Amino acid sequence: MTVMVARDLQSRLAPYLGLAKPRIIELLLVTTVPAMVAAAKGWPSTWTVVATLIGGTLSAAGANSLNNLLDRDLDAGMLRTRRRPLPQHRVTPGRALTFGIGMGVAGFVWLWVTTNLLAGLLATAALLFYVLVYTKWLKRITPQNIVIGGAAGAVPPLVGWAAVTGELHPAAWVMFGIIFAWTPAHFWALSLRFRDDYARVGIPMLPVVAGEAEATRSILLYAWLTLASSLLLFPAAPMGYLYLVGAMILGGWLVAKAARLRRLPQLAMGFFSFSNFYLAALFGVIALDRLLA
């Protein structure tokens, strides 16, 4: 009986977990904690870290759910996304809307109560920008959609810094800039692999509109920009030499991978996977540098 109840509960919750896109949330949170460590110049209070991660998870889940809701027509036509909960009719649009708004409001209130108002406002601003500016507007009209829309995914370090200090330091904005520069190369690699999918539903991703050669050239350009942005953190934070060396090695590796992708576009998913590793490793070095200092 207990097993049956557990399975029934799991089947009811699974569609909402799918709406929240937990794998995307993981990467967002990976950039939050190192920013908090840098802000505190060491390990902040564990409660503040836990509270910020909970609030960030709620806000990101709300943003992803509303993104799923607005993109359900596109998702139904793409091989990569057609098994998501809304195209599969495993959850109704009304419930997805309620869930998304509920998570977003809960994230704002939680961060306000447990950390401060600035952290809550930043997380909510990211949600609104992602849903209303990127998903509803930019994604469907311009190949530069992810260049501008990537700002939403770059906000977590700002939230983390604000949660610790109640204000924003130039170093937090540099971390924002690193992710902002990293996002286009990361996402264009994915859209290279699924170019036919995007073309089928009329999304003007760069590889669809400008072609493979221009997309790989732009990926290489943004890889260089990401490397340059990461080096700015050394004087801005300031960081130690451990970070400087780590940023140079990781950034050089990212550029080398992008240069190889320029010659071999069929390696797009390999670059996409490596770019995930790059961002997690770079922010891991940020935390390690400050903890050892």
C-alpha positions in Angstrom: 0.0 0.0 0.0 2.8 2.4 1.0 4.6 1.6 -2.3 1.5 2.4 -4.3 1.0 5.7 -2.5 4.6 6.6 -3.1 4.4 5.8 -6.8 1.2 7.8 -7.2 2.8 10.8 -5.5 5.8 10.5 -7.7 3.7 10.3 -10.9 1.8 13.5 -9.7 4.9 15.4 -8.9 7.0 14.4 -11.9 5.4 16.8 -14.4 6.1 19.7 -12.1 9.7 18.6 -11.7 9.9 18.6 -15.4 8.5 22.1 -15.6 11.1 23.3 -13.2 14.1 22.0 -15.3 16.3 21.0 -12.3 19.4 20.4 -14.4 19.4 24.1 -15.5 18.8 25.1 -11.9 21.9 23.2 -10.8 24.2 25.3 -13.0 22.6 28.5 -11.8 23.2 27.6 -8.2 26.8 26.6 -8.9 27.5 30.3 -9.7 25.7 31.6 -6.6 27.7 30.0 -3.8 31.2 31.1 -5.0 29.9 34.7 -5.3 28.8 34.4 -1.7 32.2 33.1 -0.6 33.9 36.0 -2.5 31.5 38.5 -0.9 32.2 37.2 2.6 36.0 36.8 1.9 35.5 33.3 3.3 32.7 31.0 4.1 29.5 33.0 5.0 27.0 31.6 7.5 25.8 28.2 6.4 22.2 29.3 7.0 22.6 32.2 4.6 24.0 29.9 2.0 21.1 27.4 2.4 18.5 30.1 2.5 19.9 31.7 -0.7 20.0 28.4 -2.5 16.4 27.6 -1.5 15.2 31.0 -2.7 17.2 30.8 -5.9 15.8 27.3 -6.6 12.2 28.6 -6.1 12.7 31.6 -8.4 14.5 29.6 -11.1 11.8 26.9 -10.9 9.2 29.6 -11.4 11.0 31.1 -14.4 11.5 27.7 -16.1 7.9 26.7 -15.5 6.6 29.9 -17.1 9.1 29.5 -19.9 7.7 26.0 -20.6 4.2 27.4 -20.6 4.9 30.2 -23.1 7.0 27.8 -25.3 4.6 24.9 -25.3 3.8 25.4 -29.0 7.4 25.5 -30.0 8.3 22.5 -27.7 5.6 20.4 -29.3 7.3 20.8 -32.7 10.9 20.1 -31.7 12.3 16.6 -31.3 14.5 17.7 -28.3 11.6 19.1 -26.3 8.4 17.3 -27.4 8.5 15.0 -24.4 8.2 17.9 -21.9 5.2 17.9 -19.6 3.0 20.4 -21.5 3.4 19.0 -25.0 2.7 15.5 -23.5 -0.4 16.9 -21.8 0.8 15.6 -18.4 -0.1 19.0 -16.8 -2.5 21.6 -17.9 -1.5 25.2 -18.9 -3.5 26.5 -16.0 -1.7 24.4 -13.5 1.7 25.3 -15.1 0.8 29.0 -14.8 -0.2 28.6 -11.1 2.9 26.6 -10.3 5.2 29.0 -12.1 3.7 32.1 -10.4 3.6 30.4 -7.1 7.3 29.4 -7.2 8.3 32.9 -8.3 6.4 34.6 -5.5 7.6 32.1 -3.0 11.2 32.7 -4.1 10.9 36.5 -3.7 9.2 36.2 -0.2 11.7 33.6 1.0 14.7 35.6 0.0 13.3 38.8 1.4 12.5 37.2 4.8 15.6 35.1 5.1 18.3 37.3 3.5 17.3 40.8 2.3 15.0 42.7 -0.1 17.7 43.3 -2.6 18.4 39.6 -3.1 14.6 39.0 -3.6 14.2 41.8 -6.1 17.2 40.6 -8.1 15.9 37.1 -8.3 12.5 38.3 -9.3 13.9 40.7 -11.9 15.8 37.8 -13.5 12.6 35.8 -13.6 10.6 38.6 -15.3 13.3 39.3 -17.7 13.7 35.7 -18.7 10.0 35.1 -19.1 8.7 38.4 -20.6 11.8 39.7 -22.5 13.6 36.6 -23.6 10.9 33.9 -23.9 7.9 36.0 -24.9 9.8 38.4 -27.2 13.5 38.1 -28.1 13.5 34.3 -28.7 11.1 34.6 -31.5 12.3 37.6 -33.4 16.1 38.0 -33.4 19.1 35.7 -33.8 20.7 37.8 -31.0 18.0 36.5 -28.6 20.4 34.6 -26.4 23.0 37.4 -26.4 20.5 39.8 -24.7 18.4 37.2 -23.0 21.4 35.6 -21.4 21.4 38.4 -18.8 18.7 36.5 -16.9 21.0 33.5 -16.3 23.8 35.8 -15.2 22.0 37.2 -12.2 22.7 34.4 -9.6 26.1 35.9 -8.6 24.4 39.2 -8.0 21.8 37.5 -5.8 24.5 35.6 -3.9 26.5 38.7 -3.3 23.5 40.8 -2.2 22.3 38.0 0.1 25.7 38.3 2.0 26.3 42.0 2.0 23.0 43.7 1.2 24.6 45.6 -1.7 26.4 45.0 -5.0 30.2 45.4 -5.5 31.9 45.8 -8.9 33.2 42.2 -8.5 29.7 40.9 -8.5 29.0 42.7 -11.8 32.2 41.2 -13.2 30.9 37.7 -12.4 27.6 38.7 -14.0 29.7 39.8 -17.1 31.5 36.4 -17.2 28.3 34.5 -17.4 26.8 37.0 -19.8 29.7 36.5 -22.2 29.7 32.7 -21.7 26.0 32.2 -22.5 25.9 32.8 -26.2 28.8 30.4 -27.0 27.2 27.8 -24.8 23.8 28.1 -26.3 24.8 28.5 -29.9 26.7 25.2 -29.6 23.4 23.5 -28.6 21.5 25.2 -31.4 24.1 24.0 -33.9 23.3 20.4 -32.9 19.6 21.0 -33.1 19.5 23.5 -35.9 16.9 21.6 -37.8 14.6 21.6 -34.8 14.8 25.3 -34.4 14.3 25.9 -38.2 11.2 23.6 -38.1 9.5 25.8 -35.5 10.8 29.1 -36.9 13.1 30.2 -34.0 15.7 32.4 -35.6 18.7 31.0 -33.7 22.1 32.2 -35.1 23.0 28.8 -36.8 19.6 28.8 -38.5 19.7 32.4 -39.8 23.5 32.9 -40.4 24.7 29.4 -41.0 27.3 27.1 -39.5 30.4 29.1 -40.3 29.1 32.3 -38.8 27.8 30.5 -35.7 31.2 28.8 -35.0 33.0 32.1 -35.7 30.8 33.8 -33.1 31.3 31.0 -30.6 35.0 31.5 -30.9 34.6 35.3 -30.5 32.5 34.9 -27.3 35.0 32.3 -25.9 37.7 35.0 -26.2 35.3 37.5 -24.6 34.6 35.1 -21.7 38.3 34.6 -21.1 38.9 38.4 -21.0 35.9 38.9 -18.7 37.2 36.3 -16.3 40.6 38.0 -16.0 38.9 41.3 -14.9 37.8 39.6 -11.7 41.5 39.4 -10.5 41.8 43.1 -9.9 38.0 43.7 -9.2 37.5 41.3 -6.3 40.5 41.3 -5.8 41.3 37.6 -6.3 44.6 35.8 -5.6 47.0 34.2 -8.0 45.3 30.8 -7.7 42.3 32.3 -9.4 44.4 34.1 -12.0 46.2 31.0 -13.0 43.0 28.9 -13.0 41.1 31.5 -15.0 43.9 31.6 -17.6 44.1 27.8 -17.9 40.3 27.3 -18.1 39.8 30.2 -20.4 42.6 29.1 -22.7 41.0 25.6 -22.8 37.6 27.1 -23.7 39.1 29.1 -26.5 41.0 26.0 -27.8 37.8 24.0 -27.8 36.0 26.8 -29.6 38.8 27.0 -32.2 38.5 23.2 -32.7 34.7 23.6 -33.1 35.4 26.2 -35.8 37.1 23.5 -37.8 34.9 20.6 -36.8 31.3 21.8 -36.3 30.1 18.3 -35.7 31.7 18.5 -32.2 29.0 21.0 -31.1 27.7 18.9 -28.3 31.2 18.2 -27.0 31.7 21.9 -26.8 28.3 22.4 -25.1 29.2 19.8 -22.4 32.7 21.3 -21.9 31.2 24.8 -21.5 29.1 23.5 -18.6 32.3 22.1 -17.0 34.2 25.4 -17.7 31.7 27.6 -15.9 31.4 25.2 -12.9 35.2 24.9 -12.7 35.8 28.6 -12.9 33.4 29.5 -10.2 34.8 26.6 -8.2 38.2 28.2 -8.4 36.7 31.5 -7.2 35.4 29.8 -4.1 38.7 27.9 -3.5 40.8 31.0 -3.9 38.8 32.9 -1.3 38.6 30.0 1.1 42.3 29.4 1.0 43.1 33.1 1.3 
